[in-house]
Amino acid sequence: MFYIDAYFLVLIIPALAFSLYAQYRVWSTYNQYSKERSASGLTAAQAARRLLDRAGLYDVKIEAVPGQLTDHYDPRTKTLRLSAPESRSVAAIGVAAHEAGHALQDAHGYAPLVVRNAVVPVASFGSMLAFPLFFLGLIAQMPPLIWAGILFFTGVVFFTLITLPVEFDASRRAVQVLQESGTIVERSELKAVQKVLNAAALTYVAAAAMAVLQLIRLLLIARSSQR
């Protein structure tokens, strides 16, 4: 237990602090710019529809989804789900454009997105089995179970890492198409969108950092248990 507690304090506590900071940043930035109405007068759903239609993605549907910042694009059903479809704020339009960016990635066969979608089942399966196998192996002193848990968690780490280029590219596409389509024309609004998307991206960086440090922790514990 000494090694577990020591590694947890040194590696995981700082990662948790970073994750909390990232969550604070995204919520505070979104709330700040959710009060700023876009000069275009478009709702988030209308802006997303304009961007999708401009790219010829007429088959992509737009639906409302409960919650706040629960926006996502579902490649299986070609559906873009928005948590604030009727909002005319710069923040909501920026997030909607980001999700439209994922639809553009899907349509163009963006390689990191293809890989991420392929490893989703593996990552989900691995996240459920990794820790039970690892700690069962640790308690029973069975190295094969320990390393099986580490192997499963490696799949989770890979998923968080491949998510980074997917999310950064979606934000890049969002800013580009918002400008090219004339949906965002004022420089102040563009900066606001970038701040919202940068804050959201920080949460993915935090998740990746947490996963990598957790993997390092498991490897260190495994090595210590075999001494």
C-alpha positions as CSV (number, residue, x, y, z in Angstrom):
1,M,0.0,0.0,0.0
2,F,3.0,2.3,0.6
3,Y,3.9,2.3,-3.1
4,I,0.3,2.8,-4.2
5,D,-0.2,5.8,-1.9
6,A,3.2,7.3,-2.8
7,Y,2.6,7.1,-6.5
8,F,-1.0,8.3,-6.1
9,L,0.2,11.4,-4.3
10,V,3.1,12.1,-6.7
11,L,1.4,11.4,-10.0
12,I,-2.4,11.3,-9.7
13,I,-3.1,14.2,-7.3
14,P,-1.4,16.8,-9.6
15,A,-3.3,15.3,-12.6
16,L,-6.6,15.6,-10.7
17,A,-5.8,19.2,-9.9
18,F,-5.1,19.9,-13.6
19,S,-8.4,18.2,-14.5
20,L,-10.3,20.3,-12.1
21,Y,-8.7,23.4,-13.4
22,A,-9.5,22.4,-17.0
23,Q,-13.2,21.8,-16.0
24,Y,-13.3,25.2,-14.3
25,R,-11.8,26.9,-17.4
26,V,-14.3,25.4,-19.8
27,W,-17.3,26.1,-17.7
28,S,-16.2,29.7,-16.8
29,T,-15.3,30.5,-20.4
30,Y,-18.5,29.0,-21.8
31,N,-20.6,30.8,-19.3
32,Q,-18.9,34.1,-20.0
33,Y,-19.5,34.0,-23.7
34,S,-22.9,32.4,-23.5
35,K,-24.1,35.9,-22.5
36,E,-22.6,37.4,-25.7
37,R,-25.1,37.3,-28.6
38,S,-23.6,36.7,-32.1
39,A,-23.9,39.6,-34.5
40,S,-25.2,37.2,-37.2
41,G,-28.4,36.6,-35.2
42,L,-28.2,32.9,-36.0
43,T,-29.0,30.2,-33.5
44,A,-26.4,27.4,-32.8
45,A,-28.6,25.0,-34.8
46,Q,-28.9,27.4,-37.7
47,A,-25.2,28.1,-37.8
48,A,-24.4,24.3,-37.7
49,R,-26.9,23.7,-40.5
50,R,-25.3,26.4,-42.6
51,L,-21.8,24.9,-42.1
52,L,-23.0,21.4,-42.9
53,D,-25.0,22.4,-46.0
54,R,-22.0,24.4,-47.2
55,A,-20.0,21.2,-47.1
56,G,-22.7,19.2,-48.8
57,L,-23.6,17.3,-45.7
58,Y,-27.3,17.5,-46.1
59,D,-27.9,14.0,-44.6
60,V,-26.4,15.0,-41.3
61,K,-29.3,15.6,-38.8
62,I,-29.3,18.1,-36.0
63,E,-31.0,17.2,-32.7
64,A,-31.3,18.7,-29.2
65,V,-29.7,16.8,-26.3
66,P,-30.3,17.4,-22.6
67,G,-27.7,19.0,-20.4
68,Q,-25.1,21.6,-20.8
69,L,-22.0,21.1,-22.9
70,T,-23.2,17.6,-23.8
71,D,-22.8,18.5,-27.5
72,H,-21.5,15.7,-29.7
73,Y,-21.5,14.2,-33.2
74,D,-22.6,10.6,-33.6
75,P,-20.9,9.1,-36.7
76,R,-23.1,6.0,-36.6
77,T,-26.3,7.9,-37.2
78,K,-24.8,11.0,-38.9
79,T,-26.4,13.1,-36.2
80,L,-25.1,16.3,-34.6
81,R,-26.6,16.8,-31.1
82,L,-26.6,20.2,-29.5
83,S,-27.3,21.1,-25.9
84,A,-28.3,24.7,-26.7
85,P,-29.6,24.6,-30.3
86,E,-31.8,27.7,-29.9
87,S,-29.1,29.8,-28.3
88,R,-27.8,32.8,-30.3
89,S,-24.6,33.2,-28.2
90,V,-21.1,33.1,-29.5
91,A,-20.3,30.3,-27.1
92,A,-23.1,28.0,-28.4
93,I,-22.3,28.7,-32.0
94,G,-18.6,28.0,-31.4
95,V,-19.4,24.6,-29.8
96,A,-21.9,23.8,-32.6
97,A,-19.3,24.6,-35.2
98,H,-16.8,22.3,-33.4
99,E,-19.2,19.4,-33.6
100,A,-19.9,20.3,-37.3
101,G,-16.1,20.0,-37.6
102,H,-16.4,16.4,-36.5
103,A,-19.0,15.8,-39.2
104,L,-16.6,17.2,-41.8
105,Q,-13.8,14.9,-40.5
106,D,-16.2,12.0,-40.8
107,A,-17.1,12.9,-44.4
108,H,-13.5,13.3,-45.4
109,G,-12.3,10.2,-43.7
110,Y,-10.0,12.0,-41.4
111,A,-7.5,9.2,-40.3
112,P,-7.3,10.0,-36.5
113,L,-11.1,10.0,-36.3
114,V,-11.3,6.7,-38.1
115,V,-8.8,5.2,-35.7
116,R,-10.5,6.7,-32.7
117,N,-13.9,5.3,-33.7
118,A,-12.3,1.9,-34.3
119,V,-10.8,1.7,-30.8
120,V,-13.9,2.9,-28.9
121,P,-15.1,-0.6,-28.1
122,V,-11.6,-1.7,-27.1
123,A,-11.2,1.4,-24.8
124,S,-14.6,0.9,-23.3
125,F,-13.9,-2.8,-22.6
126,G,-10.5,-2.0,-21.3
127,S,-11.7,0.7,-18.9
128,M,-14.0,-1.8,-17.3
129,L,-11.5,-4.6,-16.9
130,A,-8.1,-2.9,-16.4
131,F,-8.3,-2.0,-12.7
132,P,-10.2,-5.1,-11.5
133,L,-7.6,-7.3,-13.2
134,F,-4.7,-5.3,-12.0
135,F,-5.6,-5.2,-8.4
136,L,-6.8,-8.7,-8.3
137,G,-3.5,-9.8,-9.7
138,L,-1.7,-7.6,-7.1
139,I,-3.7,-9.1,-4.2
140,A,-3.3,-12.7,-5.4
141,Q,0.3,-12.1,-6.4
142,M,-0.4,-13.2,-10.0
143,P,1.8,-11.3,-12.4
144,P,-0.2,-12.4,-15.6
145,L,-3.3,-10.7,-14.2
146,I,-1.3,-7.6,-13.3
147,W,0.1,-7.3,-16.8
148,A,-3.3,-8.1,-18.4
149,G,-4.8,-5.1,-16.5
150,I,-1.9,-2.9,-17.7
151,L,-2.4,-4.1,-21.3
152,F,-6.1,-3.2,-21.2
153,F,-5.4,0.2,-19.7
154,T,-2.9,0.9,-22.4
155,G,-5.8,0.7,-24.8
156,V,-7.5,3.4,-22.8
157,V,-4.4,5.6,-22.9
158,F,-4.1,5.2,-26.6
159,F,-7.8,6.3,-27.0
160,T,-7.2,9.5,-25.0
161,L,-4.0,10.3,-27.0
162,I,-5.6,9.7,-30.4
163,T,-8.5,12.0,-29.3
164,L,-6.2,15.0,-29.0
165,P,-5.6,15.5,-32.8
166,V,-9.2,14.8,-33.5
167,E,-10.4,17.5,-31.1
168,F,-7.8,20.1,-32.1
169,D,-8.5,19.5,-35.8
170,A,-12.3,19.8,-35.3
171,S,-11.7,23.2,-33.6
172,R,-9.4,24.3,-36.4
173,R,-12.1,23.4,-39.0
174,A,-14.7,25.2,-36.9
175,V,-12.9,28.5,-36.9
176,Q,-12.1,28.2,-40.6
177,V,-15.6,27.4,-41.7
178,L,-17.1,30.0,-39.4
179,Q,-14.9,32.6,-41.1
180,E,-15.3,31.3,-44.7
181,S,-19.1,31.1,-44.4
182,G,-19.5,34.6,-43.0
183,T,-21.2,33.2,-39.8
184,I,-18.6,35.0,-37.7
185,V,-17.3,38.2,-39.1
186,E,-16.4,40.3,-36.1
187,R,-12.9,39.9,-34.8
188,S,-14.0,40.0,-31.2
189,E,-16.5,37.1,-31.8
190,L,-13.8,35.0,-33.5
191,K,-11.5,35.5,-30.5
192,A,-14.4,34.5,-28.2
193,V,-15.0,31.3,-30.2
194,Q,-11.3,30.5,-30.0
195,K,-11.2,31.0,-26.3
196,V,-14.2,28.7,-25.8
197,L,-12.7,26.0,-28.0
198,N,-9.3,26.3,-26.4
199,A,-10.8,25.9,-23.0
200,A,-12.7,22.8,-24.1
201,A,-9.5,21.4,-25.7
202,L,-7.8,21.7,-22.3
203,T,-10.1,19.1,-20.8
204,Y,-8.9,16.6,-23.4
205,V,-5.3,17.4,-22.6
206,A,-6.1,16.9,-18.9
207,A,-7.7,13.5,-19.6
208,A,-4.7,12.4,-21.7
209,A,-2.3,13.5,-19.0
210,M,-4.3,11.7,-16.3
211,A,-4.4,8.5,-18.4
212,V,-0.6,8.6,-19.1
213,L,0.3,9.2,-15.5
214,Q,-2.1,6.5,-14.3
215,L,-0.4,4.1,-16.7
216,I,3.0,5.1,-15.3
217,R,1.7,4.6,-11.8
218,L,0.5,1.0,-12.6
219,L,3.8,0.2,-14.2
220,L,5.7,1.4,-11.1
221,I,3.4,-0.5,-8.8
222,A,3.8,-3.7,-10.9
223,R,7.6,-3.3,-10.9
224,S,7.6,-2.7,-7.1
225,S,5.4,-5.8,-6.5
226,Q,7.9,-8.1,-8.2
227,R,10.9,-7.1,-6.2
